[in-house]
């Protein structure tokens, strides 16, 4: 359970807009009103007016939200306030937070799933309009890069995929995963105050060699055009990594362990969705190589380090010296030759 700011002892007087979308779920609108009024209480009569229902109807809907795990306090003559949220995702609270940060994106919230990427692909096959997001409290076959499994313990972490239908040439999205990573790392640095959070090429977000998050972008390509694309990310947020499987305990960390703070996963997930969607739009619009190189260098966990890359039966050793315009990592050998590597299993000799 993660708390919201302590409540003020008076009802809010700030203006709260009426329903902007006729299809908006009343529970999502109710929570949006409480978020807008936070940390003040919002009167039951104002909520009833905005939801176009009786105060008894408001009370019944709040009771249902409480049953779902949300802590909504009530105070006589002042009204209601959202006091705390669970570490389990709630569809209506996610919708409220997305509206709060002005991001339009349909979401599917699941209790568990094989993989959010796989679920997003199934929705794409069913002709779901993109972009949309799939969020799950738990994955039992979470996919990582190179066929690895992404460990996804239940509750407190982010398992998220956003699906797109670009219908554009592949070249426009060749550096999308890297650009998305840059945007997310910059956000996480600002949120945590830790500027050492960085990216281990191509898709791991790390701190001091320990993984915080992993990204996996998969696309359906037809004649050099991207028909559809799913961008998945798993982030260790409020988890205790000492409870992870022994094989990854020493290799992992979480935002909670980094900062000592517990995070509101709904707000954090909404911000990550915003980062990914904005990154996608920027890639479509076009990013100059100069901008990419400049921003990448500030978050590059490998620059100047000695690395090994395995590609099939081949192995390359050398010093990491950044990326090229296609997103490949540049490896400088002892003889000064620079090799550009697009994919492979990478290890660092010493962090």
C-alpha positions as CSV (number, residue, x, y, z in Angstrom):
1,X,0.0,0.0,0.0
2,X,1.5,3.4,-1.1
3,X,0.2,6.5,0.5
4,X,-0.8,9.8,-1.1
5,X,0.0,13.3,0.5
6,X,-1.7,13.8,3.9
7,X,-5.2,15.3,3.6
8,X,-5.9,18.9,4.2
9,X,-8.7,19.6,6.7
10,X,-10.9,21.4,4.3
11,X,-12.8,20.6,1.1
12,X,-11.2,21.6,-2.2
13,X,-12.5,24.7,-3.9
14,X,-10.4,24.3,-7.1
15,X,-12.4,24.0,-10.3
16,X,-12.7,20.5,-11.6
17,X,-13.7,20.0,-15.3
18,X,-16.8,18.0,-16.2
19,X,-16.5,14.7,-18.1
20,X,-14.5,15.3,-21.3
21,X,-15.3,12.0,-22.8
22,X,-18.8,10.5,-22.9
23,X,-17.2,7.0,-22.8
24,X,-15.2,7.7,-19.7
25,X,-15.9,5.2,-17.0
26,X,-17.7,6.8,-14.0
27,X,-15.1,5.2,-11.6
28,X,-12.2,6.6,-13.6
29,X,-13.9,10.0,-13.6
30,X,-14.4,9.8,-9.8
31,X,-10.8,9.0,-9.2
32,X,-9.7,11.7,-11.6
33,X,-11.7,14.2,-9.5
34,X,-10.1,13.0,-6.3
35,X,-6.6,13.2,-8.0
36,X,-7.4,16.7,-9.2
37,X,-8.5,17.7,-5.7
38,X,-5.6,16.1,-3.8
39,X,-4.5,16.7,-1.1
40,X,-7.8,18.3,-0.2
41,X,-11.1,16.6,0.3
42,X,-13.7,16.8,-2.4
43,X,-17.3,17.1,-1.4
44,X,-19.7,14.3,-2.1
45,X,-22.2,16.8,-3.7
46,X,-19.5,18.0,-6.1
47,X,-18.6,14.5,-7.1
48,X,-22.3,13.6,-7.5
49,X,-22.8,16.6,-9.8
50,X,-19.8,15.8,-12.0
51,X,-20.8,12.1,-12.2
52,X,-24.5,13.0,-12.7
53,X,-25.6,10.6,-10.0
54,X,-27.0,10.7,-6.5
55,X,-24.7,10.9,-3.4
56,X,-25.9,7.4,-2.6
57,X,-24.6,6.3,-6.0
58,X,-21.3,8.0,-5.3
59,X,-21.0,6.2,-2.0
60,X,-21.7,2.8,-3.6
61,X,-19.1,3.4,-6.3
62,X,-16.5,4.4,-3.7
63,X,-17.3,1.3,-1.7
64,X,-16.6,-0.8,-4.8
65,X,-13.3,1.0,-5.3
66,X,-12.4,0.4,-1.7
67,X,-13.1,-3.3,-2.2
68,X,-10.6,-3.2,-5.0
69,X,-7.9,-2.1,-2.6
70,X,-8.0,1.7,-2.9
71,X,-8.0,3.6,0.4
72,X,-10.5,6.5,0.1
73,X,-11.1,8.4,3.3
74,X,-14.4,10.1,4.1
75,X,-14.8,13.0,6.4
76,X,-18.1,14.6,7.5
77,X,-18.7,18.0,6.0
78,X,-15.5,17.8,3.9
79,X,-16.0,14.8,1.6
80,X,-13.7,12.2,0.2
81,X,-10.0,12.0,-0.6
82,X,-7.7,9.3,-2.1
83,X,-5.3,8.3,0.7
84,X,-3.5,5.3,-0.6
85,X,-3.3,2.8,-3.4
86,X,-2.3,-0.9,-3.5
87,X,0.7,-2.3,-5.3
88,X,-1.7,-4.1,-7.6
89,X,-2.8,-2.3,-10.8
90,X,-6.3,-0.9,-11.0
91,X,-7.8,-0.2,-14.4
92,X,-9.7,2.9,-13.3
93,X,-6.9,4.5,-11.4
94,X,-4.6,4.0,-14.4
95,X,-7.1,5.7,-16.6
96,X,-7.4,8.6,-14.2
97,X,-3.6,9.1,-14.0
98,X,-3.3,9.0,-17.8
99,X,-5.9,11.7,-18.1
100,X,-4.2,13.7,-15.3
101,X,-0.9,13.8,-17.3
102,X,-2.8,14.4,-20.6
103,X,-2.0,11.2,-22.4
104,X,-4.6,9.5,-24.6
105,X,-3.9,5.7,-24.7
106,X,-6.3,2.9,-24.2
107,X,-5.1,0.4,-21.6
108,X,-5.8,-3.2,-20.8
109,X,-5.0,-4.1,-17.1
110,X,-4.5,-7.8,-16.4
111,X,-4.0,-9.8,-13.2
112,X,-1.5,-12.2,-15.0
113,X,-0.5,-13.1,-18.5
114,X,2.2,-15.0,-20.3
115,X,3.8,-11.9,-21.7
116,X,2.5,-8.3,-22.1
117,X,4.3,-8.3,-25.5
118,X,2.4,-11.5,-26.6
119,X,-0.9,-10.1,-25.3
120,X,-0.3,-6.8,-27.2
121,X,0.4,-8.8,-30.4
122,X,-2.8,-10.8,-29.9
123,X,-4.8,-7.5,-29.7
124,X,-3.1,-6.2,-32.8
125,X,-4.1,-9.4,-34.6
126,X,-7.7,-8.7,-33.4
127,X,-7.4,-5.3,-35.1
128,X,-7.3,-3.2,-31.9
129,X,-6.8,0.4,-32.7
130,X,-3.3,1.6,-31.7
131,X,-1.6,2.9,-29.7
132,X,-2.8,1.0,-26.7
133,X,-1.0,-0.3,-23.6
134,X,-1.1,-3.7,-21.9
135,X,-0.2,-3.8,-18.2
136,X,-0.1,-7.0,-16.0
137,X,0.5,-7.5,-12.3
138,X,2.4,-10.7,-13.2
139,X,3.9,-12.4,-16.2
140,X,4.6,-16.1,-16.2
141,X,6.6,-16.1,-19.5
142,X,8.0,-12.6,-19.6
143,X,10.3,-12.2,-22.6
144,X,13.7,-10.7,-22.6
145,X,16.3,-10.1,-25.3
146,X,18.0,-13.1,-26.9
147,X,15.2,-15.4,-25.8
148,X,15.8,-14.8,-22.1
149,X,13.1,-14.9,-19.4
150,X,12.2,-11.7,-17.6
151,X,11.4,-12.4,-14.0
152,X,8.1,-10.8,-13.1
153,X,7.1,-11.2,-9.5
154,X,3.5,-10.3,-8.6
155,X,2.8,-6.7,-7.5
156,X,4.9,-3.7,-7.0
157,X,6.6,-3.7,-10.4
158,X,5.8,-2.5,-13.9
159,X,5.2,-5.0,-16.7
160,X,4.1,-2.9,-19.6
161,X,3.8,-3.0,-23.4
162,X,2.7,-0.3,-25.8
163,X,1.6,-1.3,-29.3
164,X,1.8,0.9,-32.4
165,X,0.9,0.6,-36.1
166,X,3.5,2.8,-37.7
167,X,3.1,1.8,-41.4
168,X,6.3,3.6,-42.2
169,X,9.8,2.6,-43.4
170,X,11.9,0.7,-40.9
171,X,14.7,3.3,-41.2
172,X,12.5,5.8,-39.2
173,X,12.4,3.5,-36.2
174,X,15.9,2.0,-36.4
175,X,17.0,3.7,-33.1
176,X,13.7,3.7,-31.4
177,X,14.7,1.4,-28.5
178,X,17.8,3.5,-27.8
179,X,15.9,6.8,-28.0
180,X,13.1,5.4,-25.8
181,X,15.8,4.2,-23.3
182,X,17.4,7.7,-23.2
183,X,14.0,9.3,-22.5
184,X,13.1,6.9,-19.7
185,X,16.6,7.1,-18.1
186,X,16.4,10.9,-18.1
187,X,13.0,10.7,-16.4
188,X,14.2,8.2,-13.8
189,X,17.2,10.3,-13.0
190,X,15.0,13.3,-12.4
191,X,12.5,11.3,-10.3
192,X,15.1,9.6,-8.1
193,X,17.7,12.3,-8.0
194,X,20.3,9.7,-9.0
195,X,22.2,10.7,-12.1
196,X,24.2,7.4,-12.2
197,X,21.2,5.5,-13.7
198,X,22.3,4.6,-17.2
199,X,21.8,2.3,-20.2
200,X,23.8,-0.9,-20.9
201,X,23.5,-1.2,-24.7
202,X,21.1,-1.9,-26.2
203,X,18.2,-2.3,-23.8
204,X,19.1,-2.6,-20.1
205,X,18.6,0.2,-17.6
206,X,21.2,-0.2,-14.9
207,X,22.8,1.3,-11.8
208,X,26.4,0.3,-10.9
209,X,26.0,-2.8,-13.1
210,X,22.8,-4.0,-11.6
211,X,19.7,-4.1,-13.7
212,X,16.7,-1.9,-12.9
213,X,14.8,-2.4,-16.1
214,X,14.8,-4.2,-19.4
215,X,13.3,-3.2,-22.8
216,X,12.2,-5.4,-25.7
217,X,10.9,-4.0,-29.0
218,X,9.5,-6.4,-31.6
219,X,8.1,-5.5,-35.0
220,X,6.2,-7.0,-37.9
221,X,8.0,-5.9,-41.1
222,X,6.7,-6.1,-44.7
223,X,8.9,-4.9,-47.5
224,X,11.0,-2.6,-45.3
225,X,7.9,-1.1,-43.8
226,X,6.9,-1.6,-40.2
227,X,3.3,-2.8,-40.1
228,X,3.1,-3.1,-36.3
229,X,5.4,-2.8,-33.3
230,X,5.3,-3.6,-29.6
231,X,7.5,-2.0,-27.1
232,X,7.8,-3.8,-23.8
233,X,9.5,-2.8,-20.6
234,X,9.8,-4.4,-17.2
235,X,10.9,-2.2,-14.3
236,X,11.7,-3.3,-10.7
237,X,9.9,-0.7,-8.7
238,X,8.9,-1.6,-5.2
239,X,10.4,-5.1,-5.2
240,X,13.0,-6.5,-2.8
241,X,15.5,-8.2,-5.1
242,X,16.9,-10.4,-2.3
243,X,13.7,-12.4,-2.9
244,X,14.5,-12.9,-6.6
245,X,15.9,-16.2,-7.8
246,X,19.5,-16.6,-6.7
247,X,20.7,-16.6,-10.3
248,X,19.7,-12.9,-10.7
249,X,19.7,-11.5,-7.1
250,X,23.2,-10.1,-7.4
251,X,22.5,-8.7,-10.9
252,X,19.3,-6.8,-10.0
253,X,18.2,-3.8,-8.1
254,X,14.9,-1.8,-7.8
255,X,13.9,1.9,-7.5
256,X,12.9,1.2,-3.9
257,X,16.4,-0.2,-3.1
258,X,18.1,2.7,-4.8
259,X,16.1,5.5,-3.0
260,X,14.6,3.9,0.1
261,X,11.2,5.2,-1.2
262,X,8.0,3.3,-2.1
263,X,6.6,4.5,-5.4
264,X,3.0,4.9,-6.6
265,X,3.0,2.5,-9.5
266,X,0.0,4.0,-11.2
267,X,1.5,7.5,-11.5
268,X,4.9,6.0,-12.4
269,X,3.5,3.8,-15.1
270,X,1.5,6.7,-16.6
271,X,4.7,8.7,-16.8
272,X,6.6,5.8,-18.5
273,X,3.8,5.4,-21.0
274,X,4.2,9.1,-21.7
275,X,7.9,8.7,-22.2
276,X,7.4,5.9,-24.7
277,X,4.7,7.6,-26.7
278,X,6.6,10.8,-26.9
279,X,9.8,8.9,-27.9
280,X,7.8,7.2,-30.7
281,X,6.5,10.5,-32.0
282,X,10.0,12.0,-32.0
283,X,11.4,9.1,-34.0
284,X,8.6,9.4,-36.5
285,X,9.3,13.1,-36.8
286,X,13.0,12.4,-37.2
287,X,16.0,12.7,-34.8
288,X,19.3,14.1,-36.0
289,X,22.4,11.9,-35.5
290,X,24.0,14.7,-33.6
291,X,21.2,14.8,-31.1
292,X,21.2,11.0,-30.7
293,X,24.9,10.8,-30.1
294,X,24.9,13.7,-27.7
295,X,22.0,12.4,-25.5
296,X,23.3,8.8,-25.7
297,X,26.7,9.7,-24.4
298,X,25.2,11.2,-21.2
299,X,23.4,7.9,-20.3
300,X,25.9,5.3,-21.8
301,X,26.9,2.8,-19.1
302,X,29.6,1.2,-21.3
303,X,31.6,4.1,-22.8
304,X,35.3,3.5,-22.3
305,X,34.8,0.1,-20.8
306,X,36.3,-3.2,-22.0
307,X,33.6,-5.4,-23.4
308,X,33.1,-8.8,-25.0
309,X,30.4,-9.5,-27.6
310,X,29.4,-12.9,-28.8
311,X,27.6,-13.2,-32.1
312,X,27.0,-16.8,-33.0
313,X,30.4,-18.5,-32.9
314,X,32.2,-15.2,-33.2
315,X,33.6,-13.2,-30.3
316,X,34.8,-9.6,-30.3
317,X,36.7,-7.9,-27.5
318,X,37.6,-4.2,-27.2
319,X,36.6,-0.9,-25.8
320,X,33.1,0.5,-26.1
321,X,33.2,3.9,-27.8
322,X,29.5,4.8,-28.3
323,X,27.0,4.0,-31.1
324,X,26.6,4.8,-34.7
325,X,23.6,6.3,-36.6
326,X,22.0,2.9,-36.9
327,X,22.2,2.2,-33.2
328,X,25.0,-0.3,-33.5
329,X,27.6,-0.3,-30.7
330,X,31.1,0.7,-31.7
331,X,33.9,-1.5,-30.4
332,X,37.5,-0.3,-30.6
333,X,40.1,-3.1,-30.8
334,X,43.7,-2.9,-29.5
335,X,44.9,-2.1,-33.0
336,X,42.6,0.9,-33.2
337,X,40.1,-0.7,-35.6
338,X,36.5,0.2,-34.9
339,X,33.9,-2.5,-35.5
340,X,30.1,-1.8,-35.6
341,X,28.0,-4.5,-34.0
342,X,24.2,-4.6,-34.4
343,X,23.4,-7.4,-32.0
344,X,25.0,-10.0,-29.8
345,X,25.5,-11.2,-26.2
346,X,27.5,-8.5,-24.4
347,X,29.5,-8.8,-21.2
348,X,31.7,-6.3,-19.4
349,X,35.0,-7.4,-17.9
350,X,34.8,-5.0,-14.9
351,X,32.2,-2.5,-13.9
